[in-house]
Amino acid sequence: MRFLIALILSAAALPAMAIELDAPFSNIDGGTLKLSDWKGQPVLVVNTASQCGFTRQFSGLQKLYDTYRDRGLIVLAVPSDDFNQELADEAAVKEFCELQYGIDLPMTGITHVKGNNAHPFFRSLAKEEKFSPSWNFNKVLIGPNGEVVATYGSPVRPMSPKITSRIEALLQ
């Protein structure tokens, strides 16, 4: 009995698993990006696609980034073809986003965001937070300490008060 109680107490003392912030993403501009590089800053991670009904949200993502970047917000676009709506290659994605939406926010290369081939960040998000993108333009707000603050589905627009109020609170 004492062994069982000790086992239960030791399991309760284990730290909670954290989401993966150190696994590098390929950078669409070359090199790599890691979420941990932005420790101390809030980061909104968004899985994107260039040929989706929600693609117009790129305008809102850029506006959100423009509004809060000087105060420390990072908006990271993660193009993915997991829902069969992304262009064929990264050069085409980059050109489309720059020409159509004036995007200058950080952007990864084309990345898997769901299933066994998902990037380690998204795998850990599914395991630890029970959140996996169910479509393009799902959003994950990570706080300055690396914790998941909130997740949002595709219909939630980037400049929605649901998102901006959480960002404002993190930037104070």
Number of C-alpha atoms within 10 A of each C-alpha: 6 7 8 9 10 11 12 11 11 10 10 10 9 8 7 8 10 14 20 19 19 13 14 18 20 17 17 20 13 9 11 13 20 17 21 17 11 17 15 13 21 28 24 25 20 27 26 31 27 22 15 16 12 18 17 14 20 23 18 16 23 20 15 22 24 16 13 16 16 9 14 17 24 23 26 22 25 24 27 25 19 22 16 12 17 20 18 11 10 17 12 13 20 20 13 15 18 13 9 12 17 13 20 13 16 15 25 24 23 25 19 20 28 21 13 9 12 17 18 20 19 24 22 19 21 18 14 15 16 9 17 20 23 13 18 29 30 21 24 24 22 24 21 19 13 20 13 19 17 15 19 18 16 19 13 17 22 25 18 12 12 13 20 16 12 15 22 14 8 16 15 6
